[in-house]
Amino acid sequence: MLTAVHVSGDSMLPALRHGDWLLVRRGAAVRPGDVVVARRPHGLIVKRAWRLTGEGWWLESDNQSAPGRQDSWDFGAVPETEIVGRVVLRYWPRPTARFRPSR
C-alpha cells in the first residue's frame, strides 16, 4: 500500500526539500541508507535509516545543521513497529535525479 507524505522543514537537504511530496510503501523492508517515514509523539518524520540496533532503527537527518531538526541523536533508536514505511518516490515537484530513495 502506498501513502503520500509531505516534507516539512530542511532536515533532509539536499535530498529532500520543504514542500516535497513523497510516496511511501507501508510496511516495506528497510535497509541502511533508505529514506523512511516514522511515527514520533509529535507526528511523522522523514529520515534516513542508518543502522538497526537492538532497540530499533537509528534514524538521522541528512542536514544535521537544520534548525529544529530532530533525529535519533535526540530521541534514540526508533522501534521497528514505529517505522511507517520506505520512501519510494518524490512525486512533487516533478522528480529529478537529485533524490535517491535508497542505495
LONU-591995 format. One record per residue: residue number from 1; residue in three letters; z, x, y of N, C-alpha, C, O, CB in turn. Coordinates in pm, 1 decimal, always signed. Atoms other than C-alpha are relative to their C-alpha. Glycine has a CB too. Example, Ala and Ser with C-alpha at 12.3 -4.5 7.8 and 13.67 -1.06 7.14 Angstrom:
BEGIN
{atom 1 ala {+0.0 +89.0 -119.0} {+780.0 +1230.0 -450.0} {+0.0 +90.0 +120.0} {+66.5 +193.6 +118.1} {+124.6 -99.2 +2.7}}
{atom 2 ser {-6.0 -82.0 -119.0} {+714.0 +1367.0 -106.0} {+73.0 -77.0 +109.0} {+89.9 -26.1 +219.8} {-141.5 +41.4 +46.2}}
END
This chain:
BEGIN
{atom 1 met {+0.0 +84.1 -118.2} {+0.0 +0.0 +0.0} {+0.0 +88.3 +124.1} {+73.5 +186.8 +131.0} {+121.6 -95.5 +0.0}}
{atom 2 leu {+8.4 -73.3 -126.0} {-89.9 +126.5 +346.8} {+73.5 -74.2 +110.1} {+71.5 -197.1 +116.6} {-146.0 +22.5 +39.8}}
{atom 3 thr {-73.1 +53.0 -113.4} {+121.5 +76.2 +656.8} {-41.1 +76.8 +124.9} {-63.6 +197.6 +118.2} {+153.1 +8.8 -23.1}}
{atom 4 ala {+30.8 -65.2 -127.4} {+39.5 +150.8 +1021.5} {+129.5 +40.3 +69.3} {+227.3 -34.5 +69.9} {-83.9 -93.4 +91.4}}
{atom 5 val {-116.6 -52.0 -71.9} {+284.7 +363.4 +1221.2} {-47.6 +61.8 +130.9} {-150.2 +129.7 +135.0} {+78.4 +104.9 -86.4}}
{atom 6 his {+30.3 -51.9 -133.4} {+282.4 +452.9 +1591.9} {+85.1 +124.6 +25.5} {+205.2 +124.9 -1.4} {+25.9 -108.6 +109.6}}
{atom 7 val {-71.7 -123.2 -32.4} {+376.1 +806.9 +1702.2} {+59.4 -13.3 +139.3} {-9.2 -50.6 +234.5} {-93.9 +124.2 -8.8}}
{atom 8 ser {-69.3 +5.2 -127.5} {+633.5 +819.5 +1979.1} {+63.0 +136.5 +26.6} {+143.2 +184.3 -53.8} {+107.6 -112.9 +0.9}}
{atom 9 gly {-56.2 -130.2 -34.7} {+718.0 +1148.3 +2150.2} {-93.4 +114.7 -35.2} {-200.9 +95.4 -92.1} {+132.2 +19.4 -69.7}}
{atom 10 asp {+82.7 -119.2 +14.8} {+586.7 +1503.0 +2136.2} {+49.6 +95.7 -106.9} {+7.4 +211.3 -109.3} {-7.9 +71.9 +129.9}}
{atom 11 ser {-60.3 -91.6 +96.9} {+784.9 +1645.8 +1844.1} {-96.4 +50.4 -106.2} {-65.5 +146.9 -176.1} {+114.6 -66.9 -66.7}}
{atom 12 met {+95.8 -44.2 +101.6} {+475.5 +1676.7 +1622.5} {-124.9 +65.4 +59.9} {-224.5 +84.9 -9.7} {-41.0 -117.7 -85.8}}
{atom 13 leu {+110.6 -74.4 -60.5} {+245.9 +1850.3 +1872.5} {-13.9 +135.1 -68.2} {+88.8 +193.8 -102.5} {+21.9 +18.0 +152.4}}
{atom 14 pro {+128.4 +50.2 -45.2} {-13.5 +1987.8 +1827.8} {-68.5 -93.4 -99.5} {-172.6 -150.5 -67.0} {-89.5 +114.4 +29.7}}
{atom 15 ala {+66.9 +82.6 +102.4} {-93.9 +1794.7 +1506.0} {-9.7 -146.1 +40.3} {-114.2 -208.7 +22.5} {+73.8 +10.6 -132.4}}
{atom 16 leu {-4.4 +141.1 -40.2} {+8.3 +1452.8 +1640.5} {+51.4 -10.6 +142.1} {+133.6 +69.7 +186.4} {+89.1 -83.0 -96.2}}
{atom 17 arg {-39.6 +20.2 -139.0} {+49.8 +1322.1 +1992.2} {+59.9 -138.2 +19.8} {+35.5 -230.4 -58.0} {-119.4 +19.3 +93.1}}
{atom 18 his {-54.9 +129.1 -38.7} {+243.2 +1042.9 +2156.3} {-115.5 -99.1 +14.2} {-214.3 -70.2 +81.7} {+82.0 +10.9 +133.0}}
{atom 19 gly {+103.4 +102.1 -8.5} {+36.5 +726.2 +2116.1} {-94.4 -4.0 -118.5} {-169.2 -100.5 -133.9} {-78.4 +20.1 +122.6}}
{atom 20 asp {+84.1 +2.6 +119.4} {-140.5 +822.5 +1793.6} {+44.8 -112.2 -93.3} {+162.5 -147.8 -97.8} {+4.6 +136.2 -73.0}}
{atom 21 trp {-28.1 +98.5 +104.5} {-163.1 +557.3 +1521.7} {-37.7 +60.2 -134.1} {-143.7 +121.0 -148.6} {-77.2 -133.4 +24.9}}
{atom 22 leu {+17.0 -61.5 +131.3} {-129.6 +661.6 +1158.1} {-2.8 -104.4 -109.9} {+57.7 -210.8 -97.3} {+111.1 +100.1 -26.5}}
{atom 23 leu {-10.5 +79.1 +121.9} {-193.0 +509.2 +817.5} {+89.1 +77.9 -95.8} {+69.6 +197.5 -117.9} {-141.8 -29.7 -63.3}}
{atom 24 val {-99.3 -60.7 +88.9} {+92.5 +578.4 +577.0} {-9.1 -67.2 -136.1} {-4.9 -189.8 -146.3} {+144.3 -12.6 +58.9}}
{atom 25 arg {+0.6 +52.6 +136.5} {+70.4 +539.8 +199.9} {+144.4 -8.2 -47.1} {+208.7 +93.4 -73.3} {-86.3 +89.5 -96.4}}
{atom 26 arg {-138.7 +22.6 +42.9} {+403.6 +384.9 +99.5} {+20.3 +48.2 -143.1} {-61.4 +22.1 -231.3} {+36.8 -149.4 +11.4}}
{atom 27 gly {-36.3 -43.4 +133.6} {+571.3 +547.6 -198.4} {-82.8 +112.8 -56.6} {-67.1 +147.4 -173.7} {-8.0 -112.8 -90.1}}
{atom 28 ala {+85.4 -109.6 +49.5} {+314.0 +829.3 -223.9} {+84.8 +123.5 -26.9} {+185.0 +147.6 +40.4} {-112.7 +33.4 +102.1}}
{atom 29 ala {-67.8 -125.8 +30.2} {+425.5 +1155.5 -379.2} {-8.3 +92.6 +121.1} {-110.7 +99.2 +189.0} {-62.1 +67.7 -125.1}}
{atom 30 val {-8.4 -91.3 -114.1} {+534.7 +1410.3 -118.5} {+2.3 +143.2 -51.6} {+70.4 +175.5 -149.0} {+126.1 -29.6 +86.9}}
{atom 31 arg {+0.0 -143.3 +29.7} {+460.7 +1781.5 -131.5} {+37.9 +74.8 +127.1} {+16.2 +24.3 +237.3} {-139.6 +47.6 -53.9}}
{atom 32 pro {-28.4 -78.9 -120.7} {+583.4 +2055.1 +102.2} {-126.1 +14.3 +85.0} {-234.6 +41.1 +33.5} {+55.3 +139.9 -37.8}}
{atom 33 gly {+112.0 -7.6 -93.3} {+361.5 +2058.5 +411.4} {-56.8 -134.5 +38.3} {-128.2 -144.7 +138.1} {-107.7 +82.8 -58.1}}
{atom 34 asp {+47.7 +134.5 -32.7} {+287.0 +1685.3 +405.5} {+70.1 -53.4 +124.0} {+185.8 -20.4 +149.7} {+22.0 -95.4 -118.2}}
{atom 35 val {-61.4 +73.9 -109.5} {+347.7 +1475.2 +715.9} {+44.1 -133.5 -58.4} {-34.2 -203.8 -122.3} {-99.4 -18.9 +122.4}}
{atom 36 val {-58.1 +120.5 +60.0} {+576.8 +1187.1 +620.6} {+67.2 -86.4 +104.9} {+94.4 -42.2 +216.5} {+100.6 +37.2 -108.6}}
{atom 37 val {-78.1 +91.9 -81.5} {+748.1 +884.8 +768.7} {+129.1 -26.7 -77.2} {+127.3 -52.6 -197.5} {-79.3 -134.2 +31.0}}
{atom 38 ala {-130.5 +20.4 +63.5} {+1119.4 +844.7 +700.1} {+83.7 -96.9 +82.6} {+66.2 -109.6 +203.8} {+74.6 +134.7 -17.0}}
{atom 39 arg {-94.8 +89.5 -67.5} {+1389.3 +590.3 +781.3} {+121.1 +80.4 +44.5} {+175.2 +160.8 -31.5} {+43.2 -117.5 -93.3}}
{atom 40 arg {-123.2 -56.4 -52.6} {+1675.4 +704.7 +1002.0} {+75.9 -114.6 +64.7} {+16.1 -218.8 +91.5} {-27.4 +117.2 +102.0}}
{atom 41 pro {-75.8 +110.4 -59.6} {+1956.4 +494.8 +1152.5} {-59.0 -52.7 +130.6} {-45.4 -171.4 +160.1} {+140.7 +44.0 +24.6}}
{atom 42 his {+56.4 +42.9 -128.8} {+1775.6 +484.8 +1490.8} {-144.8 -47.4 -11.9} {-205.1 -84.0 +88.9} {+7.6 +113.9 +100.1}}
{atom 43 gly {+136.6 +47.5 +19.8} {+1436.9 +389.7 +1338.0} {-81.1 +94.5 -86.7} {-26.0 +180.8 -155.0} {-68.7 -18.3 +133.3}}
{atom 44 leu {+88.8 -84.5 +79.6} {+1134.7 +551.5 +1175.0} {-30.6 +129.9 +73.7} {-39.1 +132.3 +196.5} {-130.4 -74.5 -33.0}}
{atom 45 ile {+39.4 -127.8 -56.8} {+1048.2 +917.6 +1228.9} {-122.9 +52.0 -75.2} {-143.1 +21.2 -192.6} {+117.3 +102.3 -6.7}}
{atom 46 val {+115.9 -66.7 +59.4} {+729.0 +1114.6 +1163.3} {+29.5 +149.4 +5.5} {+47.6 +205.5 +113.6} {-135.6 -36.4 +75.8}}
{atom 47 lys {-35.0 -142.4 +8.1} {+798.4 +1470.6 +1044.8} {-77.2 +66.8 -112.1} {-141.6 +0.4 -193.3} {+151.5 +18.4 -21.8}}
{atom 48 arg {+62.7 -76.5 +107.1} {+666.0 +1747.3 +822.4} {+105.6 +30.3 -106.8} {+215.4 +76.3 -75.5} {-64.0 +131.9 +55.1}}
{atom 49 ala {-88.4 -29.4 +113.0} {+825.4 +1780.8 +477.4} {-10.4 +149.3 -31.3} {-119.5 +200.9 -55.8} {-37.0 -86.9 -126.0}}
{atom 50 trp {+2.4 -144.6 +23.2} {+926.6 +2143.0 +424.1} {+43.1 +36.9 -140.6} {-21.7 +117.6 -207.2} {+88.6 +69.9 +99.7}}
{atom 51 arg {-46.2 -33.6 +135.1} {+1125.4 +2154.2 +103.7} {+88.8 -112.3 -51.8} {+151.9 -185.3 +24.5} {+76.7 +135.7 -1.2}}
{atom 52 leu {-86.7 +97.4 +64.8} {+1303.5 +1933.5 -144.1} {+126.5 +71.8 -43.0} {+121.1 +168.7 -118.8} {-70.8 -68.2 -121.8}}
{atom 53 thr {-129.3 -58.9 +34.4} {+1673.4 +2016.4 -172.9} {+73.4 -95.3 -93.1} {+21.0 -201.5 -126.8} {+84.8 +29.6 +127.7}}
{atom 54 gly {-82.0 +88.6 +82.7} {+1946.9 +1868.4 -389.6} {+38.3 -128.2 +71.8} {+68.2 -228.6 +7.2} {+124.6 +71.7 -44.4}}
{atom 55 glu {-36.9 +118.3 -79.6} {+2021.8 +1623.8 -105.1} {-120.0 -83.0 +42.1} {-103.1 -196.7 +86.2} {+76.3 +42.5 +123.1}}
{atom 56 gly {+120.4 +72.5 -41.1} {+1659.8 +1522.5 -34.6} {-98.7 +92.4 +68.1} {-94.0 +214.0 +49.5} {+35.8 -115.2 +93.1}}
{atom 57 trp {+103.9 -77.9 -68.0} {+1367.4 +1635.0 +180.7} {+50.3 +56.3 +131.8} {+111.9 -14.0 +211.9} {-123.7 -85.9 +24.3}}
{atom 58 trp {-25.5 -63.9 -128.5} {+1415.7 +1883.9 +461.9} {-121.9 -27.8 +86.4} {-232.1 +16.3 +53.8} {+27.4 +155.3 -14.9}}
{atom 59 leu {+109.2 +42.5 -88.1} {+1202.9 +1741.0 +746.3} {+12.4 +70.4 +133.9} {+120.6 +76.6 +192.2} {+0.7 -153.8 +19.3}}
{atom 60 glu {-2.5 -71.1 -127.7} {+1105.7 +1935.5 +1056.2} {-110.4 -48.1 +92.6} {-215.7 -95.4 +49.8} {-13.0 +149.9 -22.5}}
{atom 61 ser {+99.6 +25.2 -104.0} {+924.6 +1876.4 +1381.5} {-92.3 +120.8 +6.8} {-48.3 +233.6 -15.6} {+67.5 -27.7 +139.0}}
{atom 62 asp {+91.3 -112.1 -21.8} {+613.5 +2087.0 +1440.8} {+30.1 +67.1 +134.1} {+9.0 +187.4 +149.7} {-147.2 -47.9 -4.7}}
{atom 63 asn {-28.8 -49.3 -134.8} {+721.6 +2125.7 +1806.2} {+151.8 -0.5 +20.5} {+208.4 -98.3 +69.3} {-72.0 -87.4 +109.2}}
{atom 64 gln {-146.6 -7.5 -8.1} {+1083.7 +2241.2 +1797.4} {+53.3 -4.4 +142.8} {+171.4 -32.4 +163.3} {+48.0 +126.2 -66.6}}
{atom 65 ser {-46.8 +0.9 -138.5} {+1099.1 +2262.9 +2177.3} {-19.7 -135.0 +69.2} {+8.5 -147.1 +188.4} {-71.5 +107.3 +78.2}}
{atom 66 ala {+22.8 +132.0 -61.7} {+1009.3 +1895.3 +2236.4} {+133.0 -60.9 +43.8} {+230.5 -58.8 -31.3} {-73.2 -95.8 -99.1}}
{atom 67 pro {-123.0 +64.9 -46.4} {+1268.8 +1715.4 +2447.8} {+36.1 -118.0 -89.7} {-49.5 -199.9 -122.9} {-15.5 -47.1 +145.8}}
{atom 68 gly {-48.0 +112.4 +78.8} {+1477.9 +1476.9 +2240.9} {-41.3 +0.5 -145.7} {-14.0 -96.3 -216.8} {-46.1 -124.0 +60.9}}
{atom 69 arg {+43.4 -3.1 +140.0} {+1328.0 +1586.5 +1907.7} {+122.6 +0.9 -89.9} {+225.1 +60.4 -56.7} {-90.1 +124.0 -28.4}}
{atom 70 gln {-105.6 +0.1 +101.1} {+1544.5 +1521.0 +1603.2} {-63.5 +17.6 -135.7} {-161.4 -49.0 -169.1} {+83.8 -130.4 +5.2}}
{atom 71 asp {+49.6 -24.6 +134.2} {+1487.6 +1653.0 +1255.4} {+115.1 +47.8 -87.6} {+231.4 +32.0 -50.5} {-115.3 +103.3 +1.5}}
{atom 72 ser {-105.6 -39.1 +93.2} {+1678.2 +1797.5 +960.2} {+93.5 +106.6 +55.4} {+204.8 +122.4 +5.3} {-61.0 +49.5 -127.2}}
{atom 73 trp {-91.6 -93.6 -64.1} {+1820.6 +2071.0 +1181.6} {+114.9 -74.6 +67.4} {+221.6 -17.5 +89.8} {-74.7 +86.7 +102.5}}
{atom 74 asp {-102.7 +81.1 -64.9} {+2016.5 +1787.3 +1346.2} {+78.0 -85.5 -99.4} {+199.5 -100.0 -85.7} {-63.2 -88.9 +104.8}}
{atom 75 phe {-66.8 +95.3 +88.9} {+2092.6 +1548.9 +1056.7} {-4.0 +38.1 -147.2} {+41.9 -39.5 -231.0} {-61.6 -134.0 +16.5}}
{atom 76 gly {+2.6 -44.1 +139.3} {+2033.5 +1746.3 +736.2} {-117.7 -59.7 -76.5} {-206.2 -123.7 -19.8} {+130.4 -37.0 -68.8}}
{atom 77 ala {+107.1 +49.6 +87.0} {+1811.4 +1660.3 +442.9} {+1.0 -152.2 -4.2} {+106.1 -215.1 +8.2} {+14.5 +57.3 -142.4}}
{atom 78 val {+15.8 +145.8 +6.2} {+1679.1 +1304.3 +414.9} {-18.3 -39.4 -146.7} {-108.9 +11.2 -213.0} {-122.3 -48.8 +87.8}}
{atom 79 pro {+13.5 +42.2 +140.0} {+1732.5 +1132.9 +76.4} {-140.8 -51.6 -29.7} {-203.3 -116.4 +54.4} {+103.3 -108.7 -32.9}}
{atom 80 glu {+135.4 +43.6 +38.4} {+1407.7 +1066.9 -111.2} {-16.7 -150.6 +14.9} {-127.0 -197.7 +42.7} {-30.4 +41.2 -144.5}}
{atom 81 thr {+8.4 +145.6 -12.6} {+1490.4 +694.3 -101.7} {-28.5 -44.1 +143.4} {-68.1 -158.4 +166.2} {+129.0 -63.7 -48.3}}
{atom 82 glu {+24.9 +32.2 -141.2} {+1456.9 +708.0 +279.8} {-138.1 +43.8 +47.3} {-173.8 +21.2 +163.0} {+105.5 +65.0 +86.8}}
{atom 83 ile {+137.3 -37.1 -34.1} {+1102.9 +851.5 +272.6} {-87.6 -123.2 -21.3} {-100.9 -172.1 -133.5} {-50.4 +122.2 -86.5}}
{atom 84 val {+84.9 +119.4 +6.7} {+871.3 +559.8 +351.8} {-131.2 +33.5 -69.5} {-176.5 -40.3 -157.0} {-27.1 -56.7 +141.7}}
{atom 85 gly {+126.9 -37.2 +59.5} {+552.3 +742.4 +262.0} {-61.3 +120.5 +67.5} {-3.2 +180.1 +158.2} {-95.3 -115.1 +5.5}}
{atom 86 arg {+74.4 -116.5 -47.7} {+297.6 +1013.9 +330.9} {-111.9 -45.5 +91.9} {-182.4 -142.0 +62.2} {-56.7 +82.0 -118.3}}
{atom 87 val {+108.3 +30.0 -93.9} {+61.3 +1008.2 +628.4} {-132.0 +42.9 -64.0} {-145.7 +155.6 -111.4} {+22.0 +72.5 +138.0}}
{atom 88 val {+130.4 -31.1 +58.5} {-298.2 +990.2 +505.3} {-111.5 +6.1 +103.8} {-217.2 +63.6 +78.1} {-34.6 -102.6 -105.0}}
{atom 89 leu {+106.7 +4.3 -99.5} {-493.0 +932.4 +827.0} {+54.5 -32.6 +137.3} {+141.5 -118.4 +152.4} {-105.5 -101.7 -39.3}}
{atom 90 arg {-22.7 +40.9 -138.6} {-468.1 +928.6 +1203.3} {-124.7 -77.2 +38.5} {-234.2 -20.9 +40.7} {+27.2 +124.2 +97.7}}
{atom 91 tyr {+118.3 +81.2 -25.9} {-696.0 +641.1 +1298.4} {-21.3 -33.6 +146.6} {-129.0 -81.2 +182.7} {+8.8 -125.8 -77.6}}
{atom 92 trp {+20.1 +23.5 -142.0} {-639.6 +606.8 +1671.7} {+83.3 +97.7 +79.2} {+201.9 +111.2 +49.0} {+35.3 -144.3 +37.9}}
{atom 93 pro {+141.2 +1.9 -32.3} {-750.0 +771.2 +1881.6} {-83.5 +54.9 -115.2} {-31.8 +108.1 -213.4} {-26.1 +79.7 +126.7}}
{atom 94 arg {+93.2 -36.8 +106.8} {-1055.0 +848.0 +1675.6} {+37.3 +134.7 -62.6} {+61.7 +231.6 +9.3} {-143.5 +5.3 +54.3}}
{atom 95 pro {-39.4 -125.2 +66.5} {-973.6 +1114.7 +1412.7} {-90.7 +117.2 +35.8} {-211.6 +103.2 +54.0} {-0.1 -19.2 -150.2}}
{atom 96 thr {+71.8 -124.7 -23.3} {-1071.6 +1472.9 +1480.9} {+51.8 +103.1 -98.9} {+141.8 +74.7 -178.0} {+17.0 +49.4 +147.7}}
{atom 97 ala {-41.1 -106.2 +91.5} {-1033.7 +1797.6 +1295.0} {+138.6 +54.0 +32.2} {+192.2 +132.1 -46.5} {-100.3 +112.7 +3.6}}
{atom 98 arg {-128.9 -57.7 -35.7} {-704.9 +1870.5 +1476.6} {+114.1 -46.0 -88.4} {+218.4 +19.3 -90.9} {+31.8 -32.5 +141.1}}
{atom 99 phe {-109.1 +49.5 +83.1} {-497.0 +1664.8 +1232.0} {-31.9 +19.7 -147.0} {-135.7 -24.9 -195.9} {+27.3 -147.8 +29.0}}
{atom 100 arg {+9.7 -17.0 +143.6} {-449.6 +1767.6 +872.8} {+127.8 -56.1 -59.9} {+233.7 +4.9 -45.4} {-21.8 +150.4 -39.8}}
{atom 101 pro {-121.3 +65.6 +47.0} {-207.4 +1529.4 +697.8} {+75.7 +78.1 -107.6} {+197.8 +65.7 -117.3} {-34.6 -134.8 -52.8}}
{atom 102 ser {-69.7 -77.7 +102.5} {-131.5 +1764.9 +407.3} {-82.9 +122.2 -34.4} {-200.2 +132.7 +1.3} {+27.0 -85.3 -126.9}}
{atom 103 arg {+69.1 -123.4 +38.9} {-219.9 +2101.1 +264.8} {-81.9 -20.7 -122.9} {-147.0 +72.4 -170.2} {+98.1 +112.3 -23.0}}
END
